Amino acid sequence: MVIKILRIEQVTGQTGLSRSSVYKQMRLGLFPKVIKLTARSSGWKESEVQGWIQERLDESRRTQEPRDESIAS
């Protein structure tokens, strides 16, 4: 099993979020937690970031589903 760790540049590139938004969402408990790699480097588990993206997509699709608004004549 290969676990890929993403650095902040990759996370912002994949999510479309700014660096500060990633950290804010993380602080609010709405984004995967960072993994401390060394004293000066951190990363995110790719599968967790991809899962977060998929949740946003699923949520977006649920709110965009057409309602059954049949008009009775």
matplotlib code that plots the C-alpha trace (Angstrom):
import matplotlib.pyplot as plt

x = [0.0, 1.4, 0.4, 1.0, 1.6, 0.7, 2.4, 0.5, 1.1, -0.5, -3.4, -4.2, -3.8, -6.2, -8.8, -8.8, -8.5, -5.9, -3.3, -5.1, -8.4, -7.0, -5.7, -8.9, -11.0, -8.7, -9.1, -12.8, -12.6, -13.9, -10.7, -8.4, -5.7, -2.1, 0.5, 3.7, 6.6, 9.5, 9.9, 9.6, 7.5, 3.9, 1.6, -1.8, -2.7, -3.8, -6.7, -8.1, -7.9, -9.5, -12.3, -12.9, -13.1, -15.5, -17.7, -17.9, -18.8, -21.5, -22.9, -22.9, -24.8, -27.4, -28.2, -28.5, -30.7, -33.9, -37.0, -40.1, -42.3, -45.1, -47.8, -51.2, -53.6]
y = [0.0, 3.3, 6.4, 9.7, 12.9, 16.2, 19.5, 22.7, 23.7, 20.5, 20.8, 24.3, 23.2, 20.3, 22.0, 25.5, 26.9, 29.4, 28.5, 30.5, 28.9, 25.4, 26.3, 28.0, 25.1, 22.8, 24.9, 24.7, 20.9, 21.0, 19.9, 16.9, 17.5, 18.2, 15.5, 16.9, 15.4, 17.2, 20.3, 22.4, 20.5, 19.2, 17.5, 15.9, 12.4, 12.4, 10.0, 12.3, 15.4, 13.5, 12.3, 16.0, 17.0, 14.2, 15.2, 18.8, 17.4, 15.1, 18.0, 20.3, 17.8, 17.1, 20.8, 21.1, 18.1, 19.2, 19.0, 17.2, 20.2, 18.6, 21.0, 19.5, 20.7]
z = [0.0, -1.1, 0.9, -0.8, 1.2, -0.4, 0.4, 0.7, -2.9, -4.1, -1.7, -2.8, -6.5, -6.1, -3.9, -5.4, -1.8, -0.8, 1.8, 4.5, 3.6, 4.0, 7.5, 8.4, 7.3, 9.2, 12.4, 12.0, 11.7, 8.1, 6.4, 7.0, 9.6, 8.7, 9.2, 10.8, 8.9, 10.5, 12.6, 9.5, 7.1, 7.0, 4.6, 4.0, 3.2, -0.5, 0.1, 2.8, 0.6, -2.3, 0.1, 1.2, -2.5, -3.2, -0.3, -1.6, -5.1, -3.6, -1.5, -4.4, -6.6, -3.8, -3.6, -7.4, -8.0, -9.7, -7.6, -8.7, -9.3, -11.3, -12.2, -11.9, -14.6]

ax = plt.figure().add_subplot(projection="3d")
ax.plot(x, y, z, "-o")
ax.set_aspect("equal")
plt.show()
